[in-house]
Each structure stands twice: as C-alpha cells, then as structure tokens.
Amino acid sequence: MLLFSVLAFAVLSISIFIPFIGIIGLALITIPSVRMMLEGRIWESILCSVLGSSVLFVFDIKTPFLFLALLISVSFIFRFCFLRNKGPFLTIALSGMVFIGLLIIYIVYITVFENPDFIPGFLSGYKEAVASLPKDPIVQGYMKTMSITSEQMELVLTQAGSYLNKIPYLIPSMVIFYIFLSAFISYYWSMIIFRKNGIVLRGIPLFKTWDMPWYLIFGFIAGLILVLIPNFNSGFDFYFDVVGANILIIFGLSYTVIGFAVLWGIFDNLKIAHLWRILIIIAISFSMVLLIIIPIMGILDIWINFRKLERH
C-alpha cells in the first residue's frame, strides 16, 4: 500500500499537466490511505499519506501539505461513513467539499502571504494572451489556410473578446466539477478494490435511479436570475454575470447527469439493447440541440417523475 501510494502520486504528478487525465491521479491517491483507515490501521494510514504526499516536494514545499491534509481528511470521512453505514453519495459529497475547502485555504494563503498579485497577475496575463491572439503563429497559419484577412480575424476576435475574457472567471465551476468527478471515481474504484479484501462499502445505486432533492432547483433558478438581471451598475453587472454563470454550470452539469439517468430509465422501460443506448448517448453528445434537452429532462423530472421514483 505504501508503494501504491507513492506510485499514485507519481501518476498524479505526471497527469496533472494533462487536462482531465489528472482526474485519474486524484482518484488513485486516496485509495491506499482509505483502505488502511477502514481496516483500523489509523497510524499506518497517516504514514501512507505522509509518504505519498512527500513525492510532491519535487514541485514546492506547500503542495504536499495540501494533499496530506486531503488524504487524512478523506480517510476519516470514509471511516465515519463506513462505520455508520452512510450512503455513497454522502461520502462523495463530503470528500469533494473537504477538497474544495482545503483548496480555497491554499489559494488564500498564497494570495495573502506569498504573492498578492497571484490572481490579478493570472487574469492580466490571460487578457494579454487574448489581445495578442491575432499575432499568434497558429492563428496566423489558420488565417493563411482559410484565406482570412487580418482585418476579418481582428473583427471576429474583438466581437468574441468579451466572452473570451470571462473564461478564467468560470474556472471555479469547472474545478468543482473536476473535484467531485474524481471523488466519485475514487469511491467507485475503492468499492470494487476493497471488496476483494473483505471491506464492503455501500454500493452506488443503479444509474437509472439517480436523483437530486427537489429544492436544489432553487440554486439553478438563482443562477438564472443573476445572469438575466438587466444591467444597472457597471461595477456589479460583470460579477453578477460571472457568479450566475458559475452557478448555472454547476447545476446545469448536475441536471445533465440526472437527465441522462432519466433517459437510461426510459431505455430500460423500452428494453433497448445496451449497444443502442450507448450509440444514442454518443449521438446526443455530439448534437448541441439534443444535448440542451437532457438537463431540461432532468429538471422536468422533478415534477413529472418520468421514472416513477418513490420520493419523500
């Protein structure tokens, strides 16, 4: 398990530079310490966390402590939920929220004590990169290939500039999605791996039965209101739009998952073969119009209850 922990962090160190592949590294690093914690080997679990996190000293002196705190916290969360027979989604939610909390503390520490210009510097650097896009060699090559003049490209980039400049402000919602997805994968792998060692975690419910509390729709509505508020103050309008967009992304992705669960339940009722289900989902994923329908199905399921779930 100690060797596995070191190798897991090595995978994280390599994959963290590749978008989305880093999810695998984040999901792997918790497994050794969690297993030892569930076996009652608390101090060995902590030692495993320390040894695995020490691999990150190659990068800097702060990051290992972030992941050390994460591993120990997640291990105790798993132990708490396991001993009290709590549901898998509670374990996943608590693990994700702890990681988000630690990440906020980490960023605040860097911003306050080490580099006050950390966030402003990143944003200004991004804006400069957007402004210099017409001069980028790749863009220049694309313009030559497509016979686009510099005036046409500058016009397009000027029109898209306001949207491009908002992208860094949407990072929080994407990071939250990234973290919870890795927490889900970590639990799923742990459930499969630990079962072979006699540790039986509560199983994840069938996908077609996945659901969300009805009152979370108010989060989606709040994001929609913030985005649709008419402009009234130049100092606040931008931040209302950014906060609203982040909320909409978080809840939109959540209801997209529920929408696909609804669709899977419909497939079950119609007894559609699994191959056709996968092909239909892939086709939907490549169609923007059809993809928009999926979260709408997830939202409508609150009232229509397509799958006839027993709700309290």
C-alpha positions as CSV (number, residue, x, y, z in Angstrom):
1,M,0.0,0.0,0.0
2,L,2.9,2.4,0.7
3,L,4.4,1.6,-2.7
4,F,1.0,2.0,-4.3
5,S,0.6,5.4,-2.6
6,V,3.9,6.6,-4.0
7,L,3.1,5.4,-7.5
8,A,-0.4,7.0,-7.3
9,F,1.2,10.4,-6.5
10,A,3.7,9.8,-9.3
11,V,0.8,9.3,-11.7
12,L,-0.8,12.5,-10.4
13,S,2.4,14.4,-10.8
14,I,2.5,13.4,-14.5
15,S,-1.2,13.5,-15.3
16,I,-1.9,16.9,-13.6
17,F,-0.4,18.7,-16.6
18,I,-2.9,16.9,-19.0
19,P,-6.5,18.2,-18.8
20,F,-9.0,15.7,-17.4
21,I,-6.4,12.9,-17.2
22,G,-5.4,14.3,-13.8
23,I,-8.8,13.0,-12.5
24,I,-7.3,9.5,-12.6
25,G,-4.4,10.6,-10.4
26,L,-6.7,12.4,-7.9
27,A,-8.9,9.3,-7.7
28,L,-5.9,6.9,-7.2
29,I,-4.1,8.8,-4.4
30,T,-6.8,8.3,-1.8
31,I,-7.2,4.5,-2.2
32,P,-4.2,3.3,-0.1
33,S,-4.7,5.5,3.0
34,V,-8.5,4.9,2.9
35,R,-8.1,1.2,2.8
36,M,-5.8,1.2,5.8
37,M,-8.1,3.5,7.7
38,L,-11.1,1.2,7.0
39,E,-9.0,-1.7,8.3
40,G,-8.5,0.2,11.6
41,R,-4.8,0.8,10.9
42,I,-5.1,4.6,11.6
43,W,-1.4,5.4,12.1
44,E,-0.4,3.4,9.1
45,S,-2.9,5.3,7.1
46,I,-1.4,8.6,8.2
47,L,2.1,7.3,7.5
48,C,0.9,6.2,4.0
49,S,-0.5,9.7,3.4
50,V,2.8,11.4,4.5
51,L,4.9,9.1,2.4
52,G,2.8,9.5,-0.7
53,S,2.5,13.3,-0.4
54,S,6.3,13.7,0.0
55,V,6.6,12.9,-3.7
56,L,5.2,16.4,-4.4
57,F,8.1,18.1,-2.6
58,V,9.7,17.9,-6.1
59,F,7.4,20.8,-7.1
60,D,7.3,23.0,-4.0
61,I,7.1,22.9,-0.2
62,K,3.4,23.8,0.2
63,T,1.6,21.4,-2.2
64,P,2.5,18.2,-0.2
65,F,0.8,19.6,2.9
66,L,-2.4,20.4,0.9
67,F,-2.6,16.8,-0.3
68,L,-1.5,15.4,3.1
69,A,-4.4,17.2,4.7
70,L,-6.7,16.0,1.9
71,L,-5.8,12.3,2.3
72,I,-6.1,12.3,6.1
73,S,-9.5,14.1,5.9
74,V,-10.9,11.9,3.2
75,S,-9.7,8.7,5.0
76,F,-11.5,9.8,8.2
77,I,-14.6,10.7,6.2
78,F,-14.6,7.2,4.6
79,R,-14.2,5.6,8.1
80,F,-17.0,7.7,9.6
81,C,-19.4,6.9,6.7
82,F,-18.4,3.2,6.7
83,L,-18.9,2.7,10.4
84,R,-22.3,4.4,10.4
85,N,-23.4,2.8,7.1
86,K,-23.9,6.1,5.4
87,G,-24.7,6.3,1.7
88,P,-22.1,6.5,-1.1
89,F,-23.2,10.0,-2.3
90,L,-22.7,11.4,1.2
91,T,-19.2,10.1,1.3
92,I,-18.5,11.5,-2.2
93,A,-20.1,14.9,-1.3
94,L,-18.1,15.2,2.0
95,S,-14.8,14.2,0.3
96,G,-15.4,16.8,-2.5
97,M,-16.3,19.6,-0.1
98,V,-13.2,19.0,2.0
99,F,-11.0,19.2,-1.0
100,I,-12.7,22.4,-2.2
101,G,-12.3,23.9,1.3
102,L,-8.6,23.0,1.5
103,L,-8.0,24.3,-2.0
104,I,-9.6,27.7,-1.0
105,I,-7.4,27.8,2.1
106,Y,-4.3,27.0,-0.1
107,I,-5.1,29.8,-2.6
108,V,-5.9,32.3,0.1
109,Y,-2.6,31.5,1.8
110,I,-0.6,32.1,-1.4
111,T,-2.5,35.3,-2.2
112,V,-2.1,36.8,1.3
113,F,1.3,35.7,2.4
114,E,3.4,34.9,-0.7
115,N,2.1,36.5,-3.9
116,P,-0.7,39.2,-3.5
117,D,-0.7,39.5,-7.3
118,F,-1.3,35.8,-7.9
119,I,-4.9,36.1,-9.1
120,P,-4.7,39.6,-10.6
121,G,-1.5,38.6,-12.4
122,F,-3.1,35.5,-13.8
123,L,-6.1,37.4,-15.1
124,S,-4.0,40.2,-16.6
125,G,-1.7,37.7,-18.3
126,Y,-4.7,35.9,-19.8
127,K,-6.1,39.2,-21.1
128,E,-2.8,40.0,-22.7
129,A,-2.8,36.5,-24.3
130,V,-6.3,37.1,-25.7
131,A,-5.3,40.5,-27.1
132,S,-2.2,39.0,-28.8
133,L,-4.1,36.2,-30.5
134,P,-4.0,37.8,-34.0
135,K,-0.2,37.6,-33.8
136,D,-0.1,34.0,-32.6
137,P,1.8,31.8,-35.2
138,I,-1.0,29.1,-35.0
139,V,-3.7,31.8,-35.7
140,Q,-1.6,33.2,-38.5
141,G,-1.2,29.8,-40.1
142,Y,-5.0,29.2,-39.8
143,M,-5.7,32.6,-41.4
144,K,-3.4,31.7,-44.4
145,T,-5.0,28.3,-44.8
146,M,-8.6,29.6,-44.7
147,S,-7.7,32.8,-46.7
148,I,-8.8,35.1,-43.8
149,T,-7.5,38.6,-43.8
150,S,-6.1,40.2,-40.6
151,E,-8.9,42.7,-40.5
152,Q,-11.5,39.9,-40.6
153,M,-9.8,38.0,-37.8
154,E,-9.4,41.1,-35.6
155,L,-13.1,41.8,-36.1
156,V,-14.0,38.3,-35.0
157,L,-11.7,38.3,-32.0
158,T,-13.0,41.8,-31.0
159,Q,-16.6,40.5,-31.0
160,A,-15.6,37.4,-29.1
161,G,-13.2,39.2,-26.7
162,S,-15.8,39.9,-24.0
163,Y,-16.7,36.2,-23.9
164,L,-13.1,35.0,-24.0
165,N,-12.2,37.3,-21.2
166,K,-14.9,35.7,-19.0
167,I,-13.5,32.2,-19.4
168,P,-11.0,32.5,-16.4
169,Y,-13.9,33.5,-14.2
170,L,-15.6,30.3,-15.0
171,I,-12.7,28.2,-13.7
172,P,-14.3,27.7,-10.2
173,S,-17.3,25.8,-11.5
174,M,-15.1,23.6,-13.7
175,V,-12.7,22.9,-10.8
176,I,-15.7,21.9,-8.6
177,F,-17.0,19.5,-11.3
178,Y,-13.4,18.1,-11.7
179,I,-13.1,17.5,-7.9
180,F,-16.5,15.8,-7.5
181,L,-15.9,13.6,-10.6
182,S,-12.6,12.5,-9.1
183,A,-14.3,11.8,-5.7
184,F,-16.9,9.7,-7.5
185,I,-14.3,7.7,-9.4
186,S,-12.3,7.2,-6.2
187,Y,-15.3,5.8,-4.3
188,Y,-16.2,3.6,-7.2
189,W,-12.7,2.1,-7.5
190,S,-12.5,1.8,-3.7
191,M,-15.8,-0.1,-3.7
192,I,-14.5,-2.6,-6.3
193,I,-10.9,-3.0,-4.9
194,F,-11.8,-3.2,-1.2
195,R,-14.5,-5.8,-1.8
196,K,-11.7,-8.3,-2.7
197,N,-10.2,-7.7,0.8
198,G,-13.4,-8.2,2.7
199,I,-14.3,-4.5,3.1
200,V,-17.7,-3.9,1.7
201,L,-18.6,-0.3,1.0
202,R,-22.2,0.5,0.3
203,G,-22.9,0.1,-3.4
204,I,-23.7,3.0,-5.8
205,P,-27.4,2.9,-6.8
206,L,-28.4,2.0,-10.3
207,F,-27.8,4.9,-12.7
208,K,-31.5,5.0,-13.7
209,T,-32.5,5.7,-10.1
210,W,-30.1,8.7,-9.5
211,D,-31.9,11.7,-8.2
212,M,-31.5,15.1,-6.6
213,P,-33.5,16.8,-3.8
214,W,-36.2,18.9,-5.4
215,Y,-35.2,22.0,-3.5
216,L,-31.9,22.2,-5.4
217,I,-33.8,23.7,-8.3
218,F,-33.7,27.0,-6.4
219,G,-29.9,27.0,-6.9
220,F,-30.4,26.8,-10.7
221,I,-33.1,29.5,-10.5
222,A,-30.7,31.7,-8.5
223,G,-28.0,31.4,-11.2
224,L,-30.5,32.1,-13.9
225,I,-31.7,35.3,-12.1
226,L,-28.2,36.6,-11.7
227,V,-27.4,36.1,-15.4
228,L,-30.7,37.6,-16.6
229,I,-30.7,40.7,-14.2
230,P,-30.7,43.8,-16.5
231,N,-27.5,45.8,-16.5
232,F,-27.8,48.6,-13.9
233,N,-24.3,49.2,-12.5
234,S,-21.0,48.7,-14.4
235,G,-19.2,47.8,-11.1
236,F,-21.6,44.9,-10.3
237,D,-23.0,43.7,-13.6
238,F,-19.9,41.7,-14.6
239,Y,-19.7,40.0,-11.2
240,F,-23.4,39.1,-11.2
241,D,-22.9,37.5,-14.7
242,V,-19.8,35.6,-13.6
243,V,-21.3,34.3,-10.3
244,G,-24.6,33.4,-12.1
245,A,-22.7,31.6,-14.9
246,N,-20.7,29.5,-12.4
247,I,-23.9,28.5,-10.6
248,L,-25.6,27.6,-13.8
249,I,-22.6,25.5,-14.9
250,I,-22.6,23.6,-11.6
251,F,-26.3,22.9,-11.6
252,G,-26.5,22.5,-15.3
253,L,-24.0,19.7,-15.3
254,S,-25.8,18.1,-12.3
255,Y,-29.2,18.2,-14.1
256,T,-27.5,16.9,-17.2
257,V,-26.4,13.8,-15.2
258,I,-29.9,13.4,-13.9
259,G,-31.3,13.9,-17.4
260,F,-29.1,11.0,-18.7
261,A,-30.3,8.9,-15.7
262,V,-33.9,9.7,-16.8
263,L,-33.1,8.7,-20.4
264,W,-31.5,5.5,-19.1
265,G,-34.7,4.7,-17.2
266,I,-36.7,5.2,-20.3
267,F,-34.3,2.9,-22.2
268,D,-35.0,0.3,-19.5
269,N,-38.7,0.6,-19.9
270,L,-38.5,0.3,-23.6
271,K,-36.0,-2.7,-23.2
272,I,-33.5,-1.1,-25.6
273,A,-30.2,-3.0,-26.0
274,H,-27.1,-1.6,-24.3
275,L,-25.3,-1.1,-27.6
276,W,-28.1,1.1,-28.9
277,R,-28.2,3.0,-25.7
278,I,-24.5,3.9,-25.9
279,L,-24.8,4.8,-29.6
280,I,-27.8,7.1,-28.8
281,I,-26.0,8.8,-26.0
282,I,-22.9,9.4,-28.1
283,A,-25.1,10.8,-30.9
284,I,-26.8,13.2,-28.3
285,S,-23.4,14.3,-27.0
286,F,-22.4,15.5,-30.5
287,S,-25.6,17.4,-31.1
288,M,-25.8,20.8,-29.2
289,V,-29.6,20.9,-29.7
290,L,-30.2,17.5,-28.3
291,L,-27.7,18.0,-25.5
292,I,-29.6,21.0,-24.3
293,I,-32.7,18.8,-23.9
294,I,-31.0,16.5,-21.5
295,P,-30.7,18.9,-18.5
296,I,-34.3,20.1,-19.3
297,M,-35.4,16.5,-18.9
298,G,-33.6,16.3,-15.5
299,I,-35.3,19.5,-14.3
300,L,-38.8,18.4,-15.6
301,D,-38.4,15.1,-13.8
302,I,-38.8,17.0,-10.5
303,W,-42.5,17.4,-11.3
304,I,-43.3,14.8,-13.9
305,N,-41.3,12.0,-12.3
306,F,-40.7,10.1,-15.6
307,R,-39.2,7.1,-13.8
308,K,-41.9,6.9,-11.2
309,L,-39.4,7.0,-8.3
310,E,-40.6,6.9,-4.7
311,R,-39.8,10.3,-3.3
312,H,-40.4,11.7,0.1
